[in-house]
Amino acid sequence: MASRAPAGLGVRGLTGAAALGALWLAACGPPTVDARALWIASERDKGGARALAIYDAGRFVERELLPADPGPEADIQPLVVELDPRGQGALIRAGDGGWQHELGDSFGTLRAGYVDLVGERTLPLALPARLAPDATGFAPAGGALWWTAGCPAELQLVPLSPRVATPTAGEPPAVVPLAWPLPAGCAEVWGAVGAADAPVVFVLQGVPEDGFLRPGPNGHVLALRYPRPSEGYDAAPALTELGAARLPGVPLARTQRVRCAGPGPSCGLAAVDPDGSALSVGGADGSCRVWRWAVGEPEAACAVAADGPEWTDPSRLIAAISPRHYVFREGLVVRRYDHTTGEHDGRPLIGDTSELFTRASADGRALLFVTTRGAALRVDEARLELLSAEQAPCVGGQPPVASPNARFAAWTCASDTQDVGGLTAGEIVRVSSAGMERFQGVPMWALAIDDDGDLLLHSRDDQDFSLELLLPPAAPRNLYVLTADGELARVDALEPDPELMRGTGPAVFRWIAAQAL
């Protein structure tokens, strides 16, 4: 990877509702965020090559993406760029799910690739020719990319850890995925959901419905462990079956979508315990509200009975945050429910449901509920913790970004005030257990926030917002870091401008993909 130097001008912000003023950075260098971000430079060379720029916790590097067959069609389609949930690397592929434009880099031609930011390598992937971008999924715990293919169906999984062997085959060479034959049916009726804190994936037989899958009555379910060694090197990786069973033979329902990278078919199919010990699905016939299959048991059992509190309806199930606890949300009231004892507690948030967002911690053991007015509630196995009760209007608020430990959240708002020079102003909002902080200055867009509260942002030309893209319509201007103690510094000039990228969801767009570590 080629390195490049960051920009050297910075500005400082004071906590509270203070204005942001300019100053030169100290000799110790610009502040950093424990996050990775990447974008594609809009300029191409004569051969059509694009530069992939990477921010790696303060270090800047570049990779080159070469088109196998340059042409006008290859330039029309935005590339799909999706970061691994742990920020270890990124899937890069063409946006056309029908025939896929070929890509390449210094390692050779490839149709799709995983850019490993940790191991500093590229894994060429031979995805099925008609696999839609949202039909692939990252393991929430990191270390794997999976999809279902074929008729009869099989799960195909590529281990992504640098500690796992990835043999290649074919011409051009591509990683040979680990394959697991599925008991019945074709690929389109199978979905996969993963544990957030264990290398475990559940594969479920479902029923297609409005572009998604819902659990299929009496459908097969398998629990598989994928290779993700914590130490040593796995020279012969394999999938391991942990258990198999059938889902209940009654109508089943989808659940809330919380941990999905994009709105793929498997999103909301089931809730998985963080440690991968069990899977839960919603009941739709009134006989049981939540069915739970513990790995190794011969069948699923009813975890939340039909005569439970009204708020335990499966449509209100948000997640399983431990082997004992579910979290439900009824409007602005958040409830934690111990399904082993029936004990529960709840707490309301102030605001409006249209301003409420749910974010999960990286390990899946905590949830953060936050409104763009500033109220924030964190839920884990031990308690419901009100992080912030302060309220303030937020015009044009963006969806918040949350830290991996779900203790910090940040977003940006438009401002109805103007700077001294007549320029449109913006506002950054950050909440934590210390309360709410507000910073006024140039318009910004939040990208990622780390466990110390350091925030990665980019500046905007103005406050315009595209309802089609759900983004600022113009390319970002500069990359900034707002530190936990309120220093705001420009760390990159973003020249040339980033070009628009797609996420794995069909309507997900982004200028810069970012993930806190």
C-alpha positions in Angstrom: 0.0 0.0 0.0 1.2 3.5 -0.8 1.2 6.0 2.1 0.4 9.7 1.9 0.6 12.5 4.4 -2.4 14.0 6.1 -3.3 17.7 6.0 -1.8 19.9 8.6 -4.4 22.6 9.5 -6.8 22.1 12.4 -9.5 23.9 14.4 -10.5 23.6 18.0 -14.0 23.2 19.6 -15.1 23.8 23.2 -17.5 21.5 24.9 -21.1 22.7 25.1 -22.7 25.0 22.6 -19.4 26.7 21.7 -18.2 28.0 18.3 -15.4 26.2 16.5 -12.4 28.5 15.9 -9.1 27.9 13.9 -5.6 27.1 15.2 -2.5 25.4 14.1 -1.9 21.8 15.3 0.7 21.2 17.9 3.9 19.4 17.1 2.6 16.2 18.4 0.6 15.8 15.2 -3.1 15.6 14.4 -5.6 13.7 16.6 -6.8 10.3 15.5 -9.9 8.1 15.8 -9.7 4.4 16.4 -11.5 3.7 13.1 -11.0 2.7 9.5 -12.6 4.6 6.6 -12.2 4.3 2.8 -13.4 6.1 -0.3 -12.8 6.0 -4.0 -11.1 9.0 -5.6 -13.2 10.4 -8.5 -10.3 10.9 -10.9 -9.3 8.0 -13.2 -6.0 7.5 -15.1 -5.9 6.8 -18.8 -6.5 3.1 -18.2 -9.5 3.7 -16.0 -7.8 2.9 -12.7 -9.3 4.3 -9.5 -7.5 5.1 -6.3 -8.9 3.5 -3.1 -8.0 5.8 -0.2 -7.9 4.3 3.3 -7.8 6.1 6.7 -6.5 3.6 9.2 -6.6 5.1 12.7 -4.5 8.1 11.7 -2.5 6.4 8.9 -3.3 7.1 5.3 -2.7 4.6 2.5 -3.9 4.0 -1.0 -4.7 1.0 -3.2 -5.3 0.9 -6.9 -8.4 -0.6 -8.5 -7.9 -1.5 -12.1 -10.9 -2.3 -14.5 -10.4 -5.4 -16.5 -12.2 -3.9 -19.5 -12.4 -0.1 -19.3 -15.5 1.4 -20.9 -18.4 3.8 -20.4 -20.6 1.1 -18.8 -17.9 0.4 -16.2 -17.9 4.1 -15.2 -21.7 4.4 -14.8 -22.2 1.8 -12.1 -21.0 2.8 -8.6 -18.9 0.2 -6.9 -20.3 -1.7 -3.9 -18.1 -1.1 -0.9 -19.1 -2.6 2.5 -16.9 -2.7 5.6 -16.7 -5.7 7.8 -18.6 -5.0 11.0 -15.3 -5.1 13.0 -13.6 -2.8 10.4 -11.1 -5.5 9.5 -11.5 -5.1 5.7 -14.0 -4.3 2.9 -15.9 -6.1 0.3 -15.5 -4.4 -3.1 -17.5 -5.5 -6.1 -19.5 -4.2 -9.0 -22.9 -2.8 -8.4 -24.6 -4.7 -11.2 -25.9 -8.0 -9.8 -26.7 -9.4 -13.2 -23.3 -9.7 -14.9 -20.9 -7.8 -12.7 -18.2 -5.5 -14.2 -14.8 -7.0 -13.6 -12.5 -5.3 -11.3 -8.8 -5.7 -10.5 -5.8 -4.5 -8.6 -2.1 -5.1 -8.5 -2.8 -8.7 -7.6 -4.6 -9.3 -10.9 -8.1 -9.4 -12.4 -11.0 -10.2 -10.2 -14.8 -10.0 -10.2 -15.0 -9.1 -6.6 -12.5 -8.8 -3.8 -12.1 -8.5 -0.1 -9.5 -5.9 0.8 -8.0 -7.1 4.1 -6.9 -3.9 5.9 -5.3 -5.9 8.8 -3.4 -8.4 6.7 -2.7 -5.9 3.9 -3.8 -8.3 1.2 -6.6 -8.8 -1.3 -8.7 -11.9 -1.5 -10.3 -12.4 -5.0 -13.8 -13.8 -4.7 -15.7 -15.8 -7.2 -19.2 -14.8 -6.3 -22.1 -16.5 -8.2 -22.7 -14.7 -11.4 -26.3 -13.5 -10.5 -25.7 -13.0 -6.8 -27.3 -9.6 -5.8 -25.1 -7.3 -3.8 -27.3 -7.6 -0.7 -27.3 -11.5 -0.8 -23.8 -11.6 0.7 -23.4 -11.1 4.4 -20.6 -10.4 6.8 -20.4 -12.3 10.1 -21.4 -9.9 12.8 -18.4 -11.1 14.9 -16.1 -10.6 11.9 -13.9 -13.1 10.2 -16.3 -14.4 7.5 -18.3 -13.5 4.4 -21.1 -15.9 3.4 -23.9 -16.5 0.9 -26.1 -19.3 -0.2 -26.0 -20.7 -3.7 -27.2 -23.5 -5.9 -30.1 -25.9 -6.2 -29.8 -28.0 -4.0 -28.6 -25.2 -1.8 -25.4 -24.9 0.1 -23.9 -22.4 2.4 -20.6 -20.9 1.0 -18.3 -19.1 3.4 -15.0 -17.4 2.9 -12.9 -17.1 6.1 -11.4 -13.6 6.3 -8.9 -13.9 9.1 -5.2 -13.6 8.1 -4.6 -16.6 10.4 -6.7 -18.9 8.1 -5.6 -20.5 4.8 -7.5 -19.4 1.7 -6.7 -21.6 -1.2 -7.5 -20.4 -4.7 -8.6 -22.0 -7.9 -9.9 -21.1 -11.4 -8.8 -18.6 -14.0 -8.4 -15.9 -12.9 -7.7 -17.4 -9.5 -10.3 -16.8 -6.7 -10.6 -18.0 -3.1 -12.4 -21.4 -2.9 -15.2 -20.9 -0.3 -15.9 -23.5 2.4 -19.2 -25.2 1.4 -21.9 -26.9 3.5 -24.7 -28.8 1.8 -28.1 -27.7 3.1 -30.9 -30.3 3.8 -33.5 -29.2 1.2 -34.6 -26.7 -1.3 -32.7 -24.0 -3.4 -30.6 -21.1 -2.3 -33.4 -18.5 -2.4 -35.3 -20.1 0.5 -32.2 -20.1 2.8 -30.9 -17.3 5.0 -28.1 -16.9 7.4 -27.7 -14.9 10.6 -24.7 -14.8 12.9 -23.7 -14.3 16.5 -22.1 -11.0 17.4 -19.5 -12.4 19.9 -18.7 -15.9 18.6 -17.7 -17.4 15.2 -21.1 -19.1 14.8 -23.6 -18.8 12.0 -27.2 -20.1 11.9 -28.6 -21.2 8.5 -32.4 -21.2 8.4 -34.9 -22.5 5.8 -37.4 -19.7 5.2 -40.3 -18.4 3.1 -39.6 -15.6 0.6 -41.9 -12.6 1.3 -41.6 -9.1 -0.2 -37.9 -9.4 -1.0 -37.1 -10.8 2.5 -37.3 -14.1 4.2 -39.4 -15.1 7.2 -38.7 -18.3 9.1 -40.4 -21.3 7.5 -42.8 -23.4 9.6 -41.1 -26.8 10.2 -38.0 -25.4 8.4 -34.5 -26.8 8.9 -32.1 -24.8 11.1 -28.4 -25.5 11.5 -25.7 -24.0 13.7 -22.2 -24.0 12.2 -18.9 -22.8 13.6 -16.5 -21.1 11.1 -12.7 -20.8 11.5 -11.5 -17.7 13.3 -8.4 -18.7 15.4 -7.4 -16.3 18.1 -3.8 -17.6 17.8 -1.8 -20.0 15.6 -2.6 -20.6 12.0 -5.3 -22.8 10.5 -3.9 -24.6 7.5 -6.9 -26.8 6.9 -10.0 -24.7 7.8 -13.4 -26.3 7.8 -17.0 -25.6 8.9 -18.2 -27.6 12.0 -21.8 -28.4 12.7 -22.8 -27.6 16.3 -26.4 -28.7 16.0 -29.4 -29.1 13.8 -33.1 -29.1 14.3 -36.5 -28.1 12.8 -38.3 -24.9 13.5 -41.8 -25.2 15.1 -44.5 -26.3 12.6 -46.6 -23.1 13.1 -46.7 -19.7 11.4 -43.6 -17.7 12.2 -42.8 -14.0 12.0 -39.9 -11.7 11.2 -38.3 -9.6 14.0 -36.8 -6.1 14.1 -33.8 -5.4 12.0 -30.9 -4.1 14.2 -27.6 -5.6 13.2 -27.9 -5.6 9.4 -25.2 -4.0 7.3 -27.8 -3.6 4.6 -31.5 -4.6 4.1 -30.7 -8.0 2.7 -33.1 -11.0 2.5 -31.9 -12.4 5.9 -32.2 -9.1 7.8 -34.7 -9.7 10.6 -34.9 -13.4 10.0 -34.1 -14.3 13.6 -32.4 -13.0 16.8 -29.2 -14.7 17.9 -27.6 -14.8 21.4 -24.3 -12.9 21.4 -22.4 -16.1 22.3 -24.1 -18.1 19.6 -25.7 -20.5 22.1 -29.3 -20.0 20.8 -31.5 -18.6 18.1 -35.0 -17.0 18.6 -37.8 -16.5 16.1 -41.1 -14.8 16.4 -44.4 -16.7 16.6 -47.3 -15.6 14.4 -50.2 -17.9 15.4 -50.9 -16.8 19.0 -49.6 -20.0 20.5 -46.2 -18.6 21.5 -44.7 -15.1 21.1 -41.0 -16.1 20.9 -39.6 -19.5 20.0 -36.1 -20.3 21.1 -33.8 -23.1 19.9 -30.8 -23.7 22.1 -27.9 -25.3 20.1 -27.8 -29.1 20.8 -31.5 -29.4 21.8 -33.7 -31.6 19.6 -36.3 -28.8 19.1 -37.3 -25.2 19.8 -39.1 -24.3 23.0 -41.5 -21.4 23.8 -39.4 -18.7 25.6 -42.1 -16.0 25.7 -45.6 -17.4 26.2 -48.7 -16.1 24.4 -50.2 -14.8 27.7 -47.1 -12.7 28.4 -47.3 -8.8 28.6 -48.7 -7.2 25.5 -45.4 -5.5 24.8 -43.7 -8.9 24.2 -45.3 -9.1 20.8 -42.6 -10.5 18.4 -42.9 -7.3 16.2 -41.5 -5.4 19.2 -38.5 -7.8 19.8 -35.3 -5.9 19.2 -32.6 -8.3 20.1 -31.3 -11.0 22.5 -28.5 -9.4 24.5 -27.6 -12.5 26.7 -28.7 -16.1 27.0 -31.4 -14.8 29.4 -32.4 -11.4 28.2 -34.5 -10.0 25.4 -35.0 -6.3 24.7 -38.4 -5.1 23.5 -39.5 -1.6 22.4 -43.0 -0.3 22.6 -43.0 3.2 21.1 -40.5 5.1 23.2 -40.6 2.6 26.1 -37.6 0.2 26.2 -38.0 -3.0 28.2 -35.5 -5.7 29.2 -37.1 -9.1 29.8 -35.5 -12.1 31.5 -37.3 -15.0 29.8 -36.0 -17.5 32.4 -37.7 -15.8 35.3 -40.3 -13.5 33.7 -38.8 -10.5 35.5 -38.7 -7.3 33.5 -38.0 -3.6 33.8 -38.5 -0.7 31.5 -37.9 3.0 31.0 -39.4 5.6 28.6 -37.5 8.0 26.4 -38.7 11.6 25.7 -39.1 12.6 22.1 -40.7 11.2 19.0 -40.4 7.8 17.5 -39.4 9.3 14.1 -36.3 10.7 15.8 -35.4 7.4 17.6 -32.5 5.2 16.5 -31.3 1.8 17.8 -27.6 0.9 17.8 -26.0 -2.4 19.0 -22.6 -2.7 20.6 -20.0 -4.6 18.6 -20.3 -7.7 20.8 -24.2 -7.6 20.7 -24.4 -7.5 24.5 -25.7 -3.9 24.8 -28.2 -1.7 22.9 -28.2 2.1 22.6 -31.5 3.9 22.0 -30.9 7.5 21.0 -33.0 10.4 19.7 -31.6 13.2 17.6 -33.0 15.6 20.3 -30.3 14.2 22.6 -32.0 11.5 24.9 -30.0 8.3 25.1 -30.6 5.1 26.9 -28.2 2.1 27.1 -29.4 -1.4 27.9 -27.3 -4.4 28.8 -27.7 -7.5 30.9 -27.2 -5.7 34.2 -29.3 -2.5 33.8 -31.0 0.2 31.8 -28.8 3.3 32.0 -30.0 6.8 31.0 -26.9 8.3 29.4 -28.5 11.6 28.5 -31.8 13.3 29.4 -31.0 16.7 27.9 -33.2 17.8 25.0 -32.4 20.2 22.2 -34.0 20.7 18.7 -32.1 19.1 15.8 -33.1 20.2 12.3 -32.1 17.8 9.5 -30.4 15.4 11.9 -28.5 12.5 10.3 -28.7 8.9 11.6 -26.4 8.7 14.6 -23.2 6.7 14.7 -22.4 4.8 17.9 -19.2 3.6 19.4 -18.4 -0.2 19.6 -19.2 -0.2 23.3 -22.5 1.6 22.7 -21.5 4.3 25.3 -21.0 7.2 22.8 -23.2 8.4 19.9 -22.8 11.4 17.6 -24.7 13.0 14.7 -24.9 16.3 12.9 -27.7 18.8 12.5 -28.4 21.8 10.3 -28.4 25.2 11.9 -30.7 28.1 11.4 -27.9 30.6 12.3 -25.1 31.9 10.0 -21.4 32.4 10.7 -19.9 35.9 10.7 -18.9 35.6 7.1 -22.5 34.8 6.0 -21.7 31.1 5.5 -24.2 28.4 6.5 -23.4 26.9 9.8 -23.9 23.4 11.1 -23.9 21.6 14.5 -22.2 18.4 15.8 -24.0 16.6 18.7 -22.3 14.0 20.9 -23.9 12.2 23.8 -22.4 9.9 26.5 -22.7 9.3 30.2 -21.3 12.8 30.5 -24.5 14.2 28.9 -24.9 16.0 25.6 -22.3 18.2 24.0 -23.0 20.5 21.0 -20.5 22.1 18.7 -21.3 24.8 16.1 -19.3 25.6 13.0 -19.1 24.5 9.4 -21.6 21.9 8.2 -20.4 18.3 8.9 -21.4 14.7 8.5 -20.5 12.1 11.2 -18.8 8.9 10.0 -17.6 6.9 13.1 -17.0 7.4 16.8 -14.7 5.2 18.9 -14.8 3.9 22.5 -13.0 7.0 23.8 -15.5 9.4 22.1 -13.2 10.6 19.3 -15.3 11.3 16.2 -14.5 11.1 12.5 -16.4 13.5 10.2 -16.3 15.1 6.9 -17.3 18.7 6.1 -20.1 19.6 3.6 -20.5 22.5 1.2 -23.9 23.3 2.6 -26.9 21.8 4.4 -28.5 20.3 1.4 -29.8 16.7 1.7 -30.7 14.2 -1.0 -33.9 12.2 -0.2 -32.8 9.7 -2.9 -29.3 9.1 -1.6 -30.1 9.9 2.1 -26.8 11.7 2.0 -25.5 15.2 1.3 -25.8 15.4 -2.5 -22.3 16.9 -3.0 -19.0 15.1 -2.4 -17.3 15.8 1.0 -14.9 18.6 1.3 -12.4 17.7 4.1 -11.9 14.9 6.7 -12.0 15.9 10.3 -11.4 14.5 13.8 -13.3 15.8 16.8 -11.5 14.5 19.9 -13.1 13.6 23.2 -11.9 16.8 24.8 -13.3 19.0 22.0 -10.4 19.6 19.6 -11.5 19.6 16.0 -8.7 19.1 13.4 -8.7 18.7 9.7 -6.7 15.5 8.9 -7.2 15.2 5.1 -8.2 17.5 2.2 -10.0 14.7 0.3 -8.5 15.6 -3.0 -9.6 14.5 -5.5 -13.2 14.4 -4.4 -14.6 11.0 -3.4 -17.0 9.4 -5.8 -20.3 7.9 -4.8 -20.3 4.3 -3.6 -23.0 1.8 -2.9 -23.5 -0.3 0.2 -24.7 -3.9 0.1 -28.4 -2.7 0.3 -30.1 -1.8 -3.0 -30.8 1.8 -1.7 -27.7 2.3 0.4 -25.3 4.9 -0.8 -22.3 6.6 0.8 -19.4 8.9 0.0 -17.1 7.4 2.7 -17.5 4.0 4.4 -16.3 4.0 8.0 -16.3 1.7 11.0 -14.9 2.2 14.5 -12.6 -0.6 15.7 
